């Protein structure tokens, strides 16, 4: 720094000075952050300009972080964001704006103590700074920690919380409570105040099934059976390492509630069911927006779906596509299934910010570097890139044939932005020669699937054609009877459709999937199941109506992942292995 003092006989006398700083860590002068083994710690960093003039400052850490150590800044009221590489001006000492305060969060997931060295640059206020070669700027800290703590502490600008002295509910129109687990997008609904378990529900309808044969009891219903079916045909059996993540002896309050939408009163626990997977009850649905009438709370997903709350001895409560709750026959109506689980208190969030575009990721379900991994080892619901540009997003359904991977188009097939619709055929039995089967195994394969992907498809797949009418089990769409001892009638084809009650046979985001589509399953000798864009399923004559199609096929056992994370925004990219 130079200042002109005086001139005499063409000589310039100058006075030089040093620019310096003061760095405080938790109120004490220091340039290090030390964190014990297996510990996450937050530090308050204060950077002071102690010069008698405005100066420019930068703040960084020196050298690379150790493996399994992360460090980043937090944001909030009264907290500054660390400057960019060019630095930031701080006013002279003793004036407003002469200091900045940062919160740095360090997570040390190693077995020994780790220390991070801090660095500061200072220069003239009108010159940009340049980081030294071993200097690194802090990035915003990821939210890491127990799920219960993160979802309650960070509801976001469109969310809040409500404590009823038993559970604390996340409320609001669109809080930051999205969680990605086991190939599915979930919402965190509540945290139990004592056990610190977190209740989740899927954002979308994972399937569409008939609730029961007539009884309104959740226990013993087709719904309870499907949710907790550990075979390839049920929901629980397709959850990733569920015993590590979820409470397997969870209690589900299925007490009768005949008040429709009225006062929000916690059910008294007269009827409870113990099971790993359940559904939300009406009290939990209303508590998500904490009002006595339906509204635009985040649990209103624009679809029809079942709750586990009986309204009477002959009706069960369900939620409509406009968010209104009503009651309907459990045997003569088929609505969406939104499974609900309780995460254990030990489950931790390790990535994401809880928004729909960057949902929270869980420790143990946040795989990276999957190149070379067989697709057959992945999980129902994960996204893959398959086919041409307009119809290139598919999802894993299951591993029904054991060695391969069954997939389905994420949305009904389109051509130039419009849904492709057709009749089912002249009869209710799907085959490669009826109307929709001819299209899927002919024009679809030649015009909508590039050869590189077509080579990945098994030459033939068995498709189950069991009839499932009102009041019958989802199992009859595949098996000869509910004991699952033998299979129903079948047909063979390369490409087919999903059957009624199968995983991924529900409706998802209506902004990208707003049409009705056929199932594979006959409803009767003269009609076939289909699902509306709103998520409720009905039957129709196979030749009198035209609906969309979601092509489904089995991929070969040697299909490998080359890149991607399996999410909607970063689907798996595939290649055929040797």
Secondary structure, 3 states (H helix, E strand, C coil): CEEEEEEECCEEEEEECCCCCEEEECCEECCEEEECCCEEEEEEEEEECCCCCCEEEEEEEECCCCCCEEEEEECCCCCCCCCCCCCEEECCCCCCCCEEEEEEEEEECCCCCEEEEEEEEEEECCCCCCCCCCEECCEECCCCEEHHHHHHHCCCCCCEEEECCCEEEEECCCCCCEEEECCEEEEEEEEECCCCCEEEEECCCCEEEECCCCCCCCCCCHHHHHHCCCCCCCCHHHCCCHHHHECCCCEEECCCCCCCCCCCCCCCCCCEEECCCECCCHHHHHHCCCCCCCCCCCCCCCCCEEEEEECCCCCEEEECCCCCEEEECCCCCEEEECCEEEECCCCEEEECCCCCCCCEEECCCCCCCCCCCEHHHCCCCCEEECCCCCCCEEEEEECCCCCCEEEEECCCCEECCEECCECCCCCCCCCCCCHHHHHHCCHHHHHHCCHHHHCCECCCEEEECCCCCCCCCHHHHCECCCCCCCECCEEEECEECCCCCCCCCCCCCCCCCCCCEEEEEECCCCCEEEECCCCCEEEECCCCCCEECCCEEEECCCEEEEECCCCCCCCEEEEECC
